[in-house]
Amino acid sequence: MEIMNRAEKLGVRRLSEGQRLIGNIEWLAPEAYLHVLYGPLGDRELLLLESQIERPIPEELKEFYRWTNGLSLFAYKLTIDGWREDDARGGDGMWEPYSLVVPNVFERPVDAPQGMVFFGGYEDDASLLGMMPDAPEIYRFAHGSVNVLNKWEDLWTMLTCEADRLSQLFDNNGCIIDSTAWTTPMAEMEIPFGDL
């Protein structure tokens, strides 16, 4: 992703489990990074993750996890959850993605379709990203519901569009240009998923 390449001038740190911390933003905290990519998952971890979330992971999302076990863009403004092996709060162990289990098991919207996999979201409004196992479309849902706010044709389109949009909100040093601006996309609709 082009945003990763641009942020490398701020520093890159590689960790033993394959994590890439890109764009050190010391003005926020000494160990803060603009973008984080986590090490890829193998088939064993993907099977464990499916077991933990109690549903199959869509194939396009599996392919993503084979590349990276989730990510954080623009200091956690947009995240893709993944497989979390431990809950360490310090050292290299703290550099794991948010757990995919939380939005799919513990905080799953009650009216969510059984097959829906929630896999990420936005910091500012706690909206969730999700997809069905048999279709490539990505949906952004209002927090705690399955009211669709935005829709993209597939995972890579969503990531590309959102990375480009978010990059306009940050300067070359990783600082947000307007601290009062929301970093979530403008809602294009608010329609219950079942009515689409």
mmCIF file of the C-alpha atoms, coordinates in Angstrom:
data_MODEL
# 
_entry.id   MODEL 
# 
loop_
_atom_site.group_PDB 
_atom_site.id 
_atom_site.type_symbol 
_atom_site.label_atom_id 
_atom_site.label_alt_id 
_atom_site.label_comp_id 
_atom_site.label_asym_id 
_atom_site.label_entity_id 
_atom_site.label_seq_id 
_atom_site.pdbx_PDB_ins_code 
_atom_site.Cartn_x 
_atom_site.Cartn_y 
_atom_site.Cartn_z 
_atom_site.occupancy 
_atom_site.B_iso_or_equiv 
_atom_site.pdbx_formal_charge 
_atom_site.auth_seq_id 
_atom_site.auth_comp_id 
_atom_site.auth_asym_id 
_atom_site.auth_atom_id 
_atom_site.pdbx_PDB_model_num 
ATOM 1   C CA . MET A 1 1   ? 0.000   0.000   0.000  1.00 0.00 ? 1   MET A CA 1 
ATOM 2   C CA . GLU A 1 2   ? 1.319   3.413   -0.961 1.00 0.00 ? 2   GLU A CA 1 
ATOM 3   C CA . ILE A 1 3   ? 0.514   4.908   2.459  1.00 0.00 ? 3   ILE A CA 1 
ATOM 4   C CA . MET A 1 4   ? 2.928   2.423   4.053  1.00 0.00 ? 4   MET A CA 1 
ATOM 5   C CA . ASN A 1 5   ? 5.737   3.450   1.714  1.00 0.00 ? 5   ASN A CA 1 
ATOM 6   C CA . ARG A 1 6   ? 5.173   7.147   2.450  1.00 0.00 ? 6   ARG A CA 1 
ATOM 7   C CA . ALA A 1 7   ? 5.191   6.574   6.218  1.00 0.00 ? 7   ALA A CA 1 
ATOM 8   C CA . GLU A 1 8   ? 8.457   4.600   6.174  1.00 0.00 ? 8   GLU A CA 1 
ATOM 9   C CA . LYS A 1 9   ? 10.436  7.857   6.283  1.00 0.00 ? 9   LYS A CA 1 
ATOM 10  C CA . LEU A 1 10  ? 9.202   8.233   9.879  1.00 0.00 ? 10  LEU A CA 1 
ATOM 11  C CA . GLY A 1 11  ? 10.811  4.906   10.789 1.00 0.00 ? 11  GLY A CA 1 
ATOM 12  C CA . VAL A 1 12  ? 10.089  1.199   10.554 1.00 0.00 ? 12  VAL A CA 1 
ATOM 13  C CA . ARG A 1 13  ? 10.440  -1.450  13.224 1.00 0.00 ? 13  ARG A CA 1 
ATOM 14  C CA . ARG A 1 14  ? 10.201  -5.182  12.473 1.00 0.00 ? 14  ARG A CA 1 
ATOM 15  C CA . LEU A 1 15  ? 9.403   -7.627  15.252 1.00 0.00 ? 15  LEU A CA 1 
ATOM 16  C CA . SER A 1 16  ? 10.117  -11.333 15.627 1.00 0.00 ? 16  SER A CA 1 
ATOM 17  C CA . GLU A 1 17  ? 6.559   -12.500 14.910 1.00 0.00 ? 17  GLU A CA 1 
ATOM 18  C CA . GLY A 1 18  ? 6.429   -10.665 11.563 1.00 0.00 ? 18  GLY A CA 1 
ATOM 19  C CA . GLN A 1 19  ? 4.865   -7.407  12.726 1.00 0.00 ? 19  GLN A CA 1 
ATOM 20  C CA . ARG A 1 20  ? 5.839   -4.271  10.822 1.00 0.00 ? 20  ARG A CA 1 
ATOM 21  C CA . LEU A 1 21  ? 5.454   -1.013  12.734 1.00 0.00 ? 21  LEU A CA 1 
ATOM 22  C CA . ILE A 1 22  ? 5.529   1.788   10.181 1.00 0.00 ? 22  ILE A CA 1 
ATOM 23  C CA . GLY A 1 23  ? 5.819   5.520   10.738 1.00 0.00 ? 23  GLY A CA 1 
ATOM 24  C CA . ASN A 1 24  ? 6.912   6.218   14.317 1.00 0.00 ? 24  ASN A CA 1 
ATOM 25  C CA . ILE A 1 25  ? 4.803   9.121   15.576 1.00 0.00 ? 25  ILE A CA 1 
ATOM 26  C CA . GLU A 1 26  ? 6.708   10.064  18.720 1.00 0.00 ? 26  GLU A CA 1 
ATOM 27  C CA . TRP A 1 27  ? 4.614   13.211  19.164 1.00 0.00 ? 27  TRP A CA 1 
ATOM 28  C CA . LEU A 1 28  ? 1.768   10.885  20.214 1.00 0.00 ? 28  LEU A CA 1 
ATOM 29  C CA . ALA A 1 29  ? 3.851   8.437   22.291 1.00 0.00 ? 29  ALA A CA 1 
ATOM 30  C CA . PRO A 1 30  ? 7.407   7.035   22.085 1.00 0.00 ? 30  PRO A CA 1 
ATOM 31  C CA . GLU A 1 31  ? 6.143   3.645   20.850 1.00 0.00 ? 31  GLU A CA 1 
ATOM 32  C CA . ALA A 1 32  ? 3.257   4.892   18.670 1.00 0.00 ? 32  ALA A CA 1 
ATOM 33  C CA . TYR A 1 33  ? 3.149   4.066   14.964 1.00 0.00 ? 33  TYR A CA 1 
ATOM 34  C CA . LEU A 1 34  ? 0.989   5.390   12.167 1.00 0.00 ? 34  LEU A CA 1 
ATOM 35  C CA . HIS A 1 35  ? 0.453   1.963   10.591 1.00 0.00 ? 35  HIS A CA 1 
ATOM 36  C CA . VAL A 1 36  ? 0.859   -1.598  11.847 1.00 0.00 ? 36  VAL A CA 1 
ATOM 37  C CA . LEU A 1 37  ? 0.853   -4.812  9.823  1.00 0.00 ? 37  LEU A CA 1 
ATOM 38  C CA . TYR A 1 38  ? 0.819   -8.071  11.773 1.00 0.00 ? 38  TYR A CA 1 
ATOM 39  C CA . GLY A 1 39  ? 2.570   -11.292 10.715 1.00 0.00 ? 39  GLY A CA 1 
ATOM 40  C CA . PRO A 1 40  ? 0.631   -13.577 8.361  1.00 0.00 ? 40  PRO A CA 1 
ATOM 41  C CA . LEU A 1 41  ? -1.497  -16.500 9.517  1.00 0.00 ? 41  LEU A CA 1 
ATOM 42  C CA . GLY A 1 42  ? -1.099  -20.094 8.418  1.00 0.00 ? 42  GLY A CA 1 
ATOM 43  C CA . ASP A 1 43  ? -3.830  -22.651 7.845  1.00 0.00 ? 43  ASP A CA 1 
ATOM 44  C CA . ARG A 1 44  ? -3.633  -23.921 11.454 1.00 0.00 ? 44  ARG A CA 1 
ATOM 45  C CA . GLU A 1 45  ? -4.257  -20.437 12.880 1.00 0.00 ? 45  GLU A CA 1 
ATOM 46  C CA . LEU A 1 46  ? -7.094  -19.824 10.418 1.00 0.00 ? 46  LEU A CA 1 
ATOM 47  C CA . LEU A 1 47  ? -8.819  -23.043 11.535 1.00 0.00 ? 47  LEU A CA 1 
ATOM 48  C CA . LEU A 1 48  ? -8.390  -22.066 15.188 1.00 0.00 ? 48  LEU A CA 1 
ATOM 49  C CA . LEU A 1 49  ? -9.771  -18.602 14.442 1.00 0.00 ? 49  LEU A CA 1 
ATOM 50  C CA . GLU A 1 50  ? -12.845 -20.054 12.680 1.00 0.00 ? 50  GLU A CA 1 
ATOM 51  C CA . SER A 1 51  ? -13.406 -22.287 15.691 1.00 0.00 ? 51  SER A CA 1 
ATOM 52  C CA . GLN A 1 52  ? -13.109 -19.323 18.068 1.00 0.00 ? 52  GLN A CA 1 
ATOM 53  C CA . ILE A 1 53  ? -15.564 -17.118 16.139 1.00 0.00 ? 53  ILE A CA 1 
ATOM 54  C CA . GLU A 1 54  ? -17.937 -20.046 15.564 1.00 0.00 ? 54  GLU A CA 1 
ATOM 55  C CA . ARG A 1 55  ? -18.386 -19.468 11.829 1.00 0.00 ? 55  ARG A CA 1 
ATOM 56  C CA . PRO A 1 56  ? -16.407 -19.812 8.572  1.00 0.00 ? 56  PRO A CA 1 
ATOM 57  C CA . ILE A 1 57  ? -14.175 -16.950 7.481  1.00 0.00 ? 57  ILE A CA 1 
ATOM 58  C CA . PRO A 1 58  ? -14.930 -15.755 3.924  1.00 0.00 ? 58  PRO A CA 1 
ATOM 59  C CA . GLU A 1 59  ? -12.261 -16.840 1.430  1.00 0.00 ? 59  GLU A CA 1 
ATOM 60  C CA . GLU A 1 60  ? -11.245 -13.276 0.504  1.00 0.00 ? 60  GLU A CA 1 
ATOM 61  C CA . LEU A 1 61  ? -10.671 -12.506 4.187  1.00 0.00 ? 61  LEU A CA 1 
ATOM 62  C CA . LYS A 1 62  ? -8.647  -15.727 4.583  1.00 0.00 ? 62  LYS A CA 1 
ATOM 63  C CA . GLU A 1 63  ? -6.415  -14.601 1.717  1.00 0.00 ? 63  GLU A CA 1 
ATOM 64  C CA . PHE A 1 64  ? -5.944  -11.269 3.478  1.00 0.00 ? 64  PHE A CA 1 
ATOM 65  C CA . TYR A 1 65  ? -4.967  -13.069 6.711  1.00 0.00 ? 65  TYR A CA 1 
ATOM 66  C CA . ARG A 1 66  ? -2.420  -15.140 4.796  1.00 0.00 ? 66  ARG A CA 1 
ATOM 67  C CA . TRP A 1 67  ? -0.809  -11.787 3.899  1.00 0.00 ? 67  TRP A CA 1 
ATOM 68  C CA . THR A 1 68  ? -1.263  -10.079 7.283  1.00 0.00 ? 68  THR A CA 1 
ATOM 69  C CA . ASN A 1 69  ? -3.048  -11.007 10.513 1.00 0.00 ? 69  ASN A CA 1 
ATOM 70  C CA . GLY A 1 70  ? -4.922  -7.720  10.579 1.00 0.00 ? 70  GLY A CA 1 
ATOM 71  C CA . LEU A 1 71  ? -3.736  -4.139  10.480 1.00 0.00 ? 71  LEU A CA 1 
ATOM 72  C CA . SER A 1 72  ? -4.053  -0.682  11.919 1.00 0.00 ? 72  SER A CA 1 
ATOM 73  C CA . LEU A 1 73  ? -4.083  2.377   9.676  1.00 0.00 ? 73  LEU A CA 1 
ATOM 74  C CA . PHE A 1 74  ? -3.544  5.967   10.768 1.00 0.00 ? 74  PHE A CA 1 
ATOM 75  C CA . ALA A 1 75  ? -2.991  5.331   14.483 1.00 0.00 ? 75  ALA A CA 1 
ATOM 76  C CA . TYR A 1 76  ? -5.904  2.914   14.863 1.00 0.00 ? 76  TYR A CA 1 
ATOM 77  C CA . LYS A 1 77  ? -8.448  5.079   13.030 1.00 0.00 ? 77  LYS A CA 1 
ATOM 78  C CA . LEU A 1 78  ? -9.214  2.018   10.863 1.00 0.00 ? 78  LEU A CA 1 
ATOM 79  C CA . THR A 1 79  ? -8.417  -1.495  12.040 1.00 0.00 ? 79  THR A CA 1 
ATOM 80  C CA . ILE A 1 80  ? -8.766  -5.010  10.701 1.00 0.00 ? 80  ILE A CA 1 
ATOM 81  C CA . ASP A 1 81  ? -9.024  -7.499  13.558 1.00 0.00 ? 81  ASP A CA 1 
ATOM 82  C CA . GLY A 1 82  ? -7.236  -10.831 13.589 1.00 0.00 ? 82  GLY A CA 1 
ATOM 83  C CA . TRP A 1 83  ? -6.044  -13.750 15.671 1.00 0.00 ? 83  TRP A CA 1 
ATOM 84  C CA . ARG A 1 84  ? -4.767  -12.671 19.061 1.00 0.00 ? 84  ARG A CA 1 
ATOM 85  C CA . GLU A 1 85  ? -2.513  -15.208 20.745 1.00 0.00 ? 85  GLU A CA 1 
ATOM 86  C CA . ASP A 1 86  ? -2.007  -13.429 24.052 1.00 0.00 ? 86  ASP A CA 1 
ATOM 87  C CA . ASP A 1 87  ? -3.195  -10.360 25.897 1.00 0.00 ? 87  ASP A CA 1 
ATOM 88  C CA . ALA A 1 88  ? 0.210   -8.933  26.859 1.00 0.00 ? 88  ALA A CA 1 
ATOM 89  C CA . ARG A 1 89  ? 0.168   -5.212  27.568 1.00 0.00 ? 89  ARG A CA 1 
ATOM 90  C CA . GLY A 1 90  ? 3.917   -4.626  27.250 1.00 0.00 ? 90  GLY A CA 1 
ATOM 91  C CA . GLY A 1 91  ? 6.954   -5.558  25.166 1.00 0.00 ? 91  GLY A CA 1 
ATOM 92  C CA . ASP A 1 92  ? 6.640   -7.096  21.716 1.00 0.00 ? 92  ASP A CA 1 
ATOM 93  C CA . GLY A 1 93  ? 3.641   -9.156  22.887 1.00 0.00 ? 93  GLY A CA 1 
ATOM 94  C CA . MET A 1 94  ? 1.441   -6.069  22.897 1.00 0.00 ? 94  MET A CA 1 
ATOM 95  C CA . TRP A 1 95  ? 1.775   -5.781  19.116 1.00 0.00 ? 95  TRP A CA 1 
ATOM 96  C CA . GLU A 1 96  ? -1.099  -8.063  18.194 1.00 0.00 ? 96  GLU A CA 1 
ATOM 97  C CA . PRO A 1 97  ? -4.327  -7.114  16.402 1.00 0.00 ? 97  PRO A CA 1 
ATOM 98  C CA . TYR A 1 98  ? -7.637  -6.572  18.096 1.00 0.00 ? 98  TYR A CA 1 
ATOM 99  C CA . SER A 1 99  ? -9.301  -9.959  18.510 1.00 0.00 ? 99  SER A CA 1 
ATOM 100 C CA . LEU A 1 100 ? -11.725 -11.140 15.836 1.00 0.00 ? 100 LEU A CA 1 
ATOM 101 C CA . VAL A 1 101 ? -13.525 -13.028 18.619 1.00 0.00 ? 101 VAL A CA 1 
ATOM 102 C CA . VAL A 1 102 ? -14.828 -9.883  20.340 1.00 0.00 ? 102 VAL A CA 1 
ATOM 103 C CA . PRO A 1 103 ? -17.160 -8.550  17.581 1.00 0.00 ? 103 PRO A CA 1 
ATOM 104 C CA . ASN A 1 104 ? -18.225 -12.041 16.491 1.00 0.00 ? 104 ASN A CA 1 
ATOM 105 C CA . VAL A 1 105 ? -18.916 -13.645 19.874 1.00 0.00 ? 105 VAL A CA 1 
ATOM 106 C CA . PHE A 1 106 ? -18.922 -11.242 22.817 1.00 0.00 ? 106 PHE A CA 1 
ATOM 107 C CA . GLU A 1 107 ? -20.201 -8.011  21.206 1.00 0.00 ? 107 GLU A CA 1 
ATOM 108 C CA . ARG A 1 108 ? -22.022 -9.419  18.192 1.00 0.00 ? 108 ARG A CA 1 
ATOM 109 C CA . PRO A 1 109 ? -25.118 -7.396  17.203 1.00 0.00 ? 109 PRO A CA 1 
ATOM 110 C CA . VAL A 1 110 ? -28.176 -9.471  18.149 1.00 0.00 ? 110 VAL A CA 1 
ATOM 111 C CA . ASP A 1 111 ? -29.817 -9.052  14.741 1.00 0.00 ? 111 ASP A CA 1 
ATOM 112 C CA . ALA A 1 112 ? -26.722 -10.035 12.715 1.00 0.00 ? 112 ALA A CA 1 
ATOM 113 C CA . PRO A 1 113 ? -27.182 -12.785 10.120 1.00 0.00 ? 113 PRO A CA 1 
ATOM 114 C CA . GLN A 1 114 ? -25.648 -16.063 11.352 1.00 0.00 ? 114 GLN A CA 1 
ATOM 115 C CA . GLY A 1 115 ? -22.938 -16.169 8.671  1.00 0.00 ? 115 GLY A CA 1 
ATOM 116 C CA . MET A 1 116 ? -21.865 -12.518 8.932  1.00 0.00 ? 116 MET A CA 1 
ATOM 117 C CA . VAL A 1 117 ? -18.216 -12.088 9.963  1.00 0.00 ? 117 VAL A CA 1 
ATOM 118 C CA . PHE A 1 118 ? -17.325 -8.783  11.612 1.00 0.00 ? 118 PHE A CA 1 
ATOM 119 C CA . PHE A 1 119 ? -13.634 -8.162  11.049 1.00 0.00 ? 119 PHE A CA 1 
ATOM 120 C CA . GLY A 1 120 ? -12.727 -4.547  11.790 1.00 0.00 ? 120 GLY A CA 1 
ATOM 121 C CA . GLY A 1 121 ? -13.946 -1.054  12.288 1.00 0.00 ? 121 GLY A CA 1 
ATOM 122 C CA . TYR A 1 122 ? -13.402 2.616   12.963 1.00 0.00 ? 122 TYR A CA 1 
ATOM 123 C CA . GLU A 1 123 ? -12.179 4.236   16.153 1.00 0.00 ? 123 GLU A CA 1 
ATOM 124 C CA . ASP A 1 124 ? -14.213 7.463   16.045 1.00 0.00 ? 124 ASP A CA 1 
ATOM 125 C CA . ASP A 1 125 ? -17.711 5.960   16.050 1.00 0.00 ? 125 ASP A CA 1 
ATOM 126 C CA . ALA A 1 126 ? -17.056 2.268   16.835 1.00 0.00 ? 126 ALA A CA 1 
ATOM 127 C CA . SER A 1 127 ? -18.747 1.269   13.570 1.00 0.00 ? 127 SER A CA 1 
ATOM 128 C CA . LEU A 1 128 ? -17.996 -2.261  12.385 1.00 0.00 ? 128 LEU A CA 1 
ATOM 129 C CA . LEU A 1 129 ? -16.913 -3.772  9.095  1.00 0.00 ? 129 LEU A CA 1 
ATOM 130 C CA . GLY A 1 130 ? -18.416 -7.085  8.061  1.00 0.00 ? 130 GLY A CA 1 
ATOM 131 C CA . MET A 1 131 ? -18.984 -9.477  5.197  1.00 0.00 ? 131 MET A CA 1 
ATOM 132 C CA . MET A 1 132 ? -20.981 -12.585 4.401  1.00 0.00 ? 132 MET A CA 1 
ATOM 133 C CA . PRO A 1 133 ? -19.161 -15.864 3.654  1.00 0.00 ? 133 PRO A CA 1 
ATOM 134 C CA . ASP A 1 134 ? -20.554 -16.245 0.134  1.00 0.00 ? 134 ASP A CA 1 
ATOM 135 C CA . ALA A 1 135 ? -20.198 -12.686 -1.214 1.00 0.00 ? 135 ALA A CA 1 
ATOM 136 C CA . PRO A 1 136 ? -17.261 -10.289 -1.601 1.00 0.00 ? 136 PRO A CA 1 
ATOM 137 C CA . GLU A 1 137 ? -19.090 -7.080  -0.566 1.00 0.00 ? 137 GLU A CA 1 
ATOM 138 C CA . ILE A 1 138 ? -17.874 -5.254  2.543  1.00 0.00 ? 138 ILE A CA 1 
ATOM 139 C CA . TYR A 1 139 ? -20.360 -3.385  4.736  1.00 0.00 ? 139 TYR A CA 1 
ATOM 140 C CA . ARG A 1 140 ? -19.859 -0.736  7.385  1.00 0.00 ? 140 ARG A CA 1 
ATOM 141 C CA . PHE A 1 141 ? -22.436 -1.026  10.163 1.00 0.00 ? 141 PHE A CA 1 
ATOM 142 C CA . ALA A 1 142 ? -23.569 1.476   12.780 1.00 0.00 ? 142 ALA A CA 1 
ATOM 143 C CA . HIS A 1 143 ? -22.252 0.559   16.221 1.00 0.00 ? 143 HIS A CA 1 
ATOM 144 C CA . GLY A 1 144 ? -24.248 -2.246  17.827 1.00 0.00 ? 144 GLY A CA 1 
ATOM 145 C CA . SER A 1 145 ? -26.536 -2.864  14.857 1.00 0.00 ? 145 SER A CA 1 
ATOM 146 C CA . VAL A 1 146 ? -26.658 -4.215  11.336 1.00 0.00 ? 146 VAL A CA 1 
ATOM 147 C CA . ASN A 1 147 ? -27.788 -0.919  9.833  1.00 0.00 ? 147 ASN A CA 1 
ATOM 148 C CA . VAL A 1 148 ? -25.591 -0.519  6.749  1.00 0.00 ? 148 VAL A CA 1 
ATOM 149 C CA . LEU A 1 149 ? -23.866 2.845   6.446  1.00 0.00 ? 149 LEU A CA 1 
ATOM 150 C CA . ASN A 1 150 ? -21.490 2.120   3.561  1.00 0.00 ? 150 ASN A CA 1 
ATOM 151 C CA . LYS A 1 151 ? -20.832 -0.663  1.064  1.00 0.00 ? 151 LYS A CA 1 
ATOM 152 C CA . TRP A 1 152 ? -17.773 -1.548  -1.035 1.00 0.00 ? 152 TRP A CA 1 
ATOM 153 C CA . GLU A 1 153 ? -17.510 -4.175  -3.772 1.00 0.00 ? 153 GLU A CA 1 
ATOM 154 C CA . ASP A 1 154 ? -14.743 -6.137  -2.023 1.00 0.00 ? 154 ASP A CA 1 
ATOM 155 C CA . LEU A 1 155 ? -12.075 -6.038  0.684  1.00 0.00 ? 155 LEU A CA 1 
ATOM 156 C CA . TRP A 1 156 ? -9.251  -4.608  -1.435 1.00 0.00 ? 156 TRP A CA 1 
ATOM 157 C CA . THR A 1 157 ? -11.477 -1.877  -2.870 1.00 0.00 ? 157 THR A CA 1 
ATOM 158 C CA . MET A 1 158 ? -12.509 -0.876  0.655  1.00 0.00 ? 158 MET A CA 1 
ATOM 159 C CA . LEU A 1 159 ? -8.907  -0.835  1.896  1.00 0.00 ? 159 LEU A CA 1 
ATOM 160 C CA . THR A 1 160 ? -7.673  1.174   -1.089 1.00 0.00 ? 160 THR A CA 1 
ATOM 161 C CA . CYS A 1 161 ? -10.512 3.712   -0.954 1.00 0.00 ? 161 CYS A CA 1 
ATOM 162 C CA . GLU A 1 162 ? -10.267 4.138   2.801  1.00 0.00 ? 162 GLU A CA 1 
ATOM 163 C CA . ALA A 1 163 ? -6.462  4.398   2.831  1.00 0.00 ? 163 ALA A CA 1 
ATOM 164 C CA . ASP A 1 164 ? -6.652  7.102   0.153  1.00 0.00 ? 164 ASP A CA 1 
ATOM 165 C CA . ARG A 1 165 ? -9.439  8.957   1.985  1.00 0.00 ? 165 ARG A CA 1 
ATOM 166 C CA . LEU A 1 166 ? -7.713  8.800   5.376  1.00 0.00 ? 166 LEU A CA 1 
ATOM 167 C CA . SER A 1 167 ? -4.362  9.878   3.916  1.00 0.00 ? 167 SER A CA 1 
ATOM 168 C CA . GLN A 1 168 ? -5.969  13.226  3.025  1.00 0.00 ? 168 GLN A CA 1 
ATOM 169 C CA . LEU A 1 169 ? -6.668  13.840  6.725  1.00 0.00 ? 169 LEU A CA 1 
ATOM 170 C CA . PHE A 1 170 ? -3.044  13.435  7.885  1.00 0.00 ? 170 PHE A CA 1 
ATOM 171 C CA . ASP A 1 171 ? 0.111   15.423  7.117  1.00 0.00 ? 171 ASP A CA 1 
ATOM 172 C CA . ASN A 1 172 ? 3.537   13.993  6.185  1.00 0.00 ? 172 ASN A CA 1 
ATOM 173 C CA . ASN A 1 173 ? 4.485   13.682  9.861  1.00 0.00 ? 173 ASN A CA 1 
ATOM 174 C CA . GLY A 1 174 ? 1.462   11.543  10.713 1.00 0.00 ? 174 GLY A CA 1 
ATOM 175 C CA . CYS A 1 175 ? -0.429  14.359  12.445 1.00 0.00 ? 175 CYS A CA 1 
ATOM 176 C CA . ILE A 1 176 ? -4.133  14.755  11.827 1.00 0.00 ? 176 ILE A CA 1 
ATOM 177 C CA . ILE A 1 177 ? -4.639  18.034  9.964  1.00 0.00 ? 177 ILE A CA 1 
ATOM 178 C CA . ASP A 1 178 ? -7.948  18.994  11.606 1.00 0.00 ? 178 ASP A CA 1 
ATOM 179 C CA . SER A 1 179 ? -8.370  17.573  15.106 1.00 0.00 ? 179 SER A CA 1 
ATOM 180 C CA . THR A 1 180 ? -12.127 18.250  14.998 1.00 0.00 ? 180 THR A CA 1 
ATOM 181 C CA . ALA A 1 181 ? -12.688 16.217  11.813 1.00 0.00 ? 181 ALA A CA 1 
ATOM 182 C CA . TRP A 1 182 ? -14.254 12.756  11.981 1.00 0.00 ? 182 TRP A CA 1 
ATOM 183 C CA . THR A 1 183 ? -12.096 10.070  10.437 1.00 0.00 ? 183 THR A CA 1 
ATOM 184 C CA . THR A 1 184 ? -14.966 7.721   9.575  1.00 0.00 ? 184 THR A CA 1 
ATOM 185 C CA . PRO A 1 185 ? -16.414 7.786   6.062  1.00 0.00 ? 185 PRO A CA 1 
ATOM 186 C CA . MET A 1 186 ? -19.593 9.742   5.423  1.00 0.00 ? 186 MET A CA 1 
ATOM 187 C CA . ALA A 1 187 ? -22.580 7.415   5.650  1.00 0.00 ? 187 ALA A CA 1 
ATOM 188 C CA . GLU A 1 188 ? -24.096 6.764   2.226  1.00 0.00 ? 188 GLU A CA 1 
ATOM 189 C CA . MET A 1 189 ? -27.226 5.132   3.656  1.00 0.00 ? 189 MET A CA 1 
ATOM 190 C CA . GLU A 1 190 ? -28.680 3.716   6.871  1.00 0.00 ? 190 GLU A CA 1 
ATOM 191 C CA . ILE A 1 191 ? -30.605 0.650   5.851  1.00 0.00 ? 191 ILE A CA 1 
ATOM 192 C CA . PRO A 1 192 ? -31.052 -2.584  7.825  1.00 0.00 ? 192 PRO A CA 1 
ATOM 193 C CA . PHE A 1 193 ? -28.891 -5.300  6.215  1.00 0.00 ? 193 PHE A CA 1 
ATOM 194 C CA . GLY A 1 194 ? -31.934 -7.492  5.597  1.00 0.00 ? 194 GLY A CA 1 
ATOM 195 C CA . ASP A 1 195 ? -33.554 -4.737  3.484  1.00 0.00 ? 195 ASP A CA 1 
ATOM 196 C CA . LEU A 1 196 ? -30.709 -4.435  0.973  1.00 0.00 ? 196 LEU A CA 1 
# 
